[in-house]
């Protein structure tokens, strides 16, 4: 096959300069995030380039990507082009995201809460054409505003909060900063876990591998991360834990558990890779082809009503099946008790 069928067709997003006036729904937002939202299908790299080059102007002046918009700001938007699907229907980076319907746990005029499946990124970037936010913006195309309140790792399933209004986003971000959002996760680890309750305070440092992949390690110069682990159920060689986040650092739960020699089952970055391959084999029992980390519970103050909103997302069926295949813990002899110590 020749390469002709793989050429990405371009179509104009705008054939002329546009002037946009900022209203209260967009006030306070960073200009890069604003442009990524309204310029659907335009690659992130292009957005950053036209801001840095001065092609995008605010009130006739240049701004950097961290500039926060104010009510009444006038944005000059240059002509841009967007990638279309090729002749084979291949989705290209920067093409319009498809409409998607995720399980909705709660929705009103200012909030949308979904149950994100594992394997789906929350946003596009780093070679991913689109994620949850881009797809939901297509589904809720009539909304003027829709933003992620927080993020989940691609491999993590569970509760994801989105804001339909700038005021709701700001209020929830304030609650997150003040540690007033109670987020709980369920994690299955490969370890002989003994402690009913384990408090971990270890500093986390982000870095890039030689291949350019993001990783996190424990380092004294990193940011303080605080996690509380509660034992839910023990199995032979495994344990089901509840993880309570006191801070919200990248890969926090995964790195803290790996540090305790209790890697999360199926974790492809910090886990037991040999075990993961074994569990992912066809017909394996116990068997699992994903990471066992699920954001199952959240509670926070509703940004408008002031009422406490408590939501739960059921454990995915593949995780339930995995737990059902595990054996009960082996009984310890009385002579072994002295050698047992919590992690």
C-alpha positions in Angstrom: 0.0 0.0 0.0 1.3 3.5 -0.8 1.3 6.3 1.6 -1.4 8.3 -0.2 -4.2 6.9 1.9 -2.5 8.0 5.1 -2.2 11.7 4.3 -4.1 13.8 6.8 -6.6 16.1 5.2 -6.7 19.6 6.6 -9.8 21.8 6.9 -10.0 25.3 8.2 -11.1 25.9 11.7 -11.2 29.7 11.0 -10.4 31.4 7.6 -10.0 34.8 9.2 -9.0 36.5 12.4 -11.6 36.3 15.1 -12.2 38.6 18.1 -13.6 36.9 21.2 -14.9 38.8 24.3 -14.5 37.0 27.6 -17.7 36.6 29.8 -18.0 35.6 33.4 -18.1 31.9 32.5 -14.5 32.0 31.2 -13.1 34.7 33.5 -10.3 33.5 35.7 -9.2 30.7 33.4 -5.7 30.4 32.0 -5.6 31.4 28.3 -4.0 28.1 27.3 -6.8 26.1 28.8 -9.4 28.4 27.4 -7.9 28.1 23.8 -7.6 24.3 24.2 -11.3 24.2 25.1 -12.7 26.4 22.3 -10.2 25.3 19.5 -11.4 21.7 19.4 -9.2 19.6 17.2 -6.2 21.9 17.2 -3.1 20.2 18.6 -1.9 21.4 21.9 1.6 22.2 20.5 0.1 24.5 18.0 -1.9 26.4 20.6 1.2 27.0 22.7 3.1 28.1 19.6 0.7 30.8 18.5 0.4 32.2 22.0 4.2 32.3 22.5 4.7 33.8 19.0 2.2 36.6 19.7 -0.3 35.5 17.1 -2.8 35.4 19.9 -3.3 38.8 21.5 -5.3 39.9 24.5 -6.5 43.5 24.5 -4.0 44.1 21.5 -1.0 43.0 23.6 1.0 39.8 23.9 0.5 37.5 26.9 2.2 34.3 28.1 0.4 30.9 28.4 -0.2 31.4 32.2 -2.2 34.6 31.7 -5.6 34.5 33.4 -8.5 35.9 31.6 -10.7 38.7 33.0 -14.3 39.7 32.1 -14.2 42.0 29.1 -10.9 40.8 27.7 -10.8 40.8 23.9 -8.8 37.9 22.4 -7.5 38.1 18.9 -7.6 34.5 17.4 -5.6 33.9 14.2 -6.8 31.6 11.4 -6.1 27.9 12.2 -6.5 24.6 10.6 -7.6 21.3 12.0 -6.6 17.7 11.1 -9.4 15.6 9.6 -9.7 11.8 9.3 -7.6 10.2 6.6 -9.0 8.0 3.7 -8.8 5.0 6.0 -10.8 6.6 8.7 -7.7 6.7 11.0 -8.1 9.2 13.9 -5.2 11.7 13.7 -3.9 13.8 16.6 -5.8 17.0 16.7 -9.0 15.5 15.0 -12.4 16.0 16.6 -13.1 13.7 19.4 -16.1 11.3 19.1 -19.2 11.6 21.2 -19.0 9.3 24.2 -21.4 8.3 27.0 -19.8 7.5 30.4 -21.9 6.2 33.4 -23.2 9.3 35.2 -23.2 9.2 39.0 -24.5 12.7 39.5 -25.5 15.7 37.4 -27.0 19.1 37.9 -26.6 22.6 36.4 -23.0 23.1 37.7 -21.6 19.6 38.2 -21.1 16.4 36.2 -19.8 13.3 38.0 -19.0 10.2 36.0 -17.6 6.7 36.6 -14.5 6.6 34.3 -13.5 3.2 33.0 -9.9 1.9 33.2 -7.8 2.5 30.1 -9.3 5.8 29.2 -7.2 9.0 29.6 -8.9 12.0 31.2 -7.5 14.3 28.5 -5.5 14.2 25.2 -1.8 14.8 25.0 1.5 12.8 24.9 0.4 10.9 21.8 -3.2 10.5 22.9 -5.6 12.2 20.4 -8.4 12.8 22.9 -9.6 11.8 26.4 -12.7 12.0 28.6 -12.9 15.7 28.6 -12.7 16.1 24.8 -15.3 13.4 24.3 -17.7 14.9 26.9 -17.4 18.3 25.3 -18.7 16.7 22.1 -21.5 15.0 24.0 -22.4 18.2 25.9 -21.7 20.4 22.9 -24.3 23.0 24.0 -22.4 23.8 27.2 -20.3 26.9 27.2 -18.0 25.5 29.9 -16.9 22.0 30.9 -13.6 21.4 32.8 -12.0 18.6 34.8 -12.0 19.3 38.6 -9.2 16.8 39.1 -7.5 14.0 37.3 -7.3 10.2 37.4 -4.5 8.1 35.9 -5.4 6.4 32.6 -5.2 3.0 34.2 -7.4 4.0 37.2 -11.2 3.7 37.1 -13.8 5.4 39.2 -15.2 8.8 40.2 -14.2 11.8 38.1 -15.6 15.3 38.9 -16.2 17.9 36.2 -17.5 21.4 36.5 -20.1 23.0 34.2 -19.4 26.5 35.5 -16.3 28.5 36.3 -17.6 29.3 39.8 -18.1 25.6 40.6 -14.6 24.8 39.4 -13.1 27.5 41.5 -15.1 26.5 44.6 -14.1 22.8 44.3 -10.4 23.7 43.7 -10.5 25.6 46.9 -11.9 22.6 48.7 -9.2 20.4 47.3 -6.5 22.9 48.4 -8.0 23.0 51.9 -8.2 19.2 52.1 -12.0 19.3 52.4 -12.7 16.8 49.6 -12.7 13.2 51.0 -11.4 10.9 48.3 -11.2 7.1 48.8 -9.8 4.4 46.6 -9.8 0.6 46.6 -6.5 -1.1 45.8 -5.6 -4.8 45.7 -1.9 -5.3 46.6 0.4 -8.3 46.3 1.7 -8.6 49.9 1.2 -10.2 53.2 -0.4 -7.1 54.7 -0.9 -7.1 58.4 -1.6 -3.5 59.6 -5.2 -2.6 60.1 -4.3 1.0 59.5 -1.1 2.4 57.9 -0.2 6.1 57.7 2.4 7.0 55.0 4.1 10.4 54.7 6.8 10.3 52.1 7.9 13.0 49.7 7.4 12.4 46.0 9.5 13.7 43.2 8.5 13.7 39.5 11.0 12.9 36.7 11.2 11.7 33.1 12.7 8.4 32.0 15.2 8.4 29.1 12.2 7.4 26.9 10.4 10.5 28.0 7.8 8.8 30.2 6.7 10.4 33.5 7.6 8.7 36.7 7.5 9.4 40.4 9.9 8.4 43.1 10.4 9.0 46.8 12.9 11.7 47.3 13.7 14.0 50.3 13.5 17.1 48.0 10.0 16.1 46.6 6.6 17.3 47.6 5.1 15.9 50.8 2.5 13.2 50.2 0.2 11.8 52.8 -1.9 8.6 52.4 -3.8 6.5 54.9 -4.3 2.9 54.1 -7.1 0.8 55.8 -7.2 -2.9 55.6 -10.5 -4.2 54.1 -9.8 -7.9 53.6 -6.8 -10.2 53.6 -6.2 -13.1 51.1 -3.4 -15.6 50.6 -0.6 -13.3 49.2 -3.0 -10.4 48.6 -4.9 -7.7 50.4 -7.7 -5.3 49.6 -7.0 -1.9 50.9 -8.9 1.4 51.2 -6.6 4.4 50.4 -7.5 7.7 51.8 -5.8 10.7 50.1 -4.7 13.5 52.4 -2.8 15.1 49.5 -3.2 14.7 45.7 0.2 14.1 44.2 0.9 12.3 40.9 0.9 8.5 41.3 0.8 9.0 45.1 -1.0 5.8 46.0 1.0 3.7 43.6 4.4 4.9 44.7 3.6 4.8 48.4 2.4 1.2 48.1 5.4 0.2 46.0 7.6 1.8 48.7 5.9 -0.5 51.3 6.8 -3.6 49.2 3.1 -3.9 48.5 2.7 -3.1 44.8 -0.8 -2.7 43.3 -1.9 -5.7 41.2 -1.6 -4.9 37.5 0.5 -1.7 38.0 2.6 -1.4 34.8 4.8 1.4 36.2 5.6 0.5 39.8 4.3 -3.0 40.2 5.5 -6.6 40.0 5.9 -7.0 36.3 6.4 -10.8 36.3 3.2 -11.2 38.4 1.3 -8.9 36.1 2.3 -11.0 33.0 1.2 -14.1 34.8 -2.2 -12.7 35.8 -2.8 -11.3 32.3 -2.4 -14.7 30.6 -5.4 -16.2 28.9 -7.3 -18.5 31.3 -5.2 -17.5 34.3 -6.8 -17.9 37.7 -6.6 -15.6 39.4 -6.5 -13.4 36.4 -6.6 -9.7 35.8 -5.7 -7.5 32.8 -5.8 -4.1 34.3 -4.5 -2.2 37.4 -6.6 -2.8 40.5 -7.0 0.8 41.6 -10.5 2.3 41.7 -11.7 5.7 43.0 -14.9 4.4 44.7 -16.0 7.1 47.1 -15.9 10.9 47.3 -17.6 13.5 49.5 -17.5 17.3 49.3 -19.6 20.4 49.9 -21.8 21.3 46.9 -20.5 24.6 45.5 -24.1 26.1 45.2 -26.4 24.4 47.7 -23.8 24.0 50.5 -25.0 20.5 51.2 -22.6 17.6 51.7 -22.6 15.4 48.6 -21.4 11.8 49.1 -21.0 9.6 46.0 -19.9 6.1 45.3 -18.9 4.1 42.2 -19.3 0.3 42.3 -16.2 -1.8 41.9 -15.8 -2.9 38.3 -16.9 -6.5 37.5 -13.4 -7.6 36.4 -12.1 -6.5 39.9 -14.9 -8.3 41.6 -14.1 -11.5 39.7 -10.4 -11.2 40.6 -11.3 -11.0 44.3 -13.6 -13.9 44.0 -10.8 -16.0 42.6 -8.4 -15.3 45.6 -8.0 -17.8 48.5 -8.5 -17.0 52.1 -5.3 -16.2 54.1 -3.3 -19.0 55.5 -3.5 -19.6 59.2 -0.3 -18.8 61.1 1.0 -21.1 63.8 1.3 -19.8 67.3 5.1 -20.0 67.1 5.1 -17.7 64.1 3.4 -14.8 65.8 6.5 -13.2 67.0 7.9 -13.0 63.5 4.9 -11.2 62.2 5.3 -7.4 61.9 3.2 -4.8 60.1 4.6 -3.2 57.0 
